[in-house]
């Protein structure tokens, strides 16, 4: 008699089988949530990127302290951070619901799959693009004043001020820390509770 402990598909629930055949990104919801939490945590780099800009870039682009400036690109980073953090928490909640039971009905299976794919898209695409593009634009000042002038000639203003909306680098840094660490902590708690 063989001691074969290979995977047996009959041990899987209907939800797991349907999910394996239809989910867009073949990672567990907790792993996806960890990626979202990491993306949100990258939003915390906003403050350090702005705080370490070269003096020539600071003088040419900011009238006051750069960390207190209301920048439009910081709104992009904030939107990405919130999207990644919210999607990560949603994926953790979905995983907890599935682990807690009961087994979803046939209609609920498709609803949960759609929810998982939607949260994955929000976290990976909206979150990833918002945080990634925003941080790259904020970091463009580290390449010097000439690089900023080249961006401006192409219609991109990385340090455009938004006076009415409080989108400061310090706010984005705090949001990134809170959202990223919150999601990563929730994934640890979700796994420990199972």
Secondary structure, DSSP 8 states (H G I E B T S, - for coil): --------GGGS-HHHHHHHHH-SS-S-HHHHHHHHHHHHHHTTHHHHHHHT--HHHHHHH-SS-GGG-BBHHHHHHHHHHHHHHHHHHHHHHHHHHHHH-----HHHHHHHHHHHHHHHHIIIIIIHHHHHHHHHHHHGGGG-HHHHHHHHHTT--TT-B-SSS--BHHHHHHHHHHHHHHHHHHHHHHHHH-
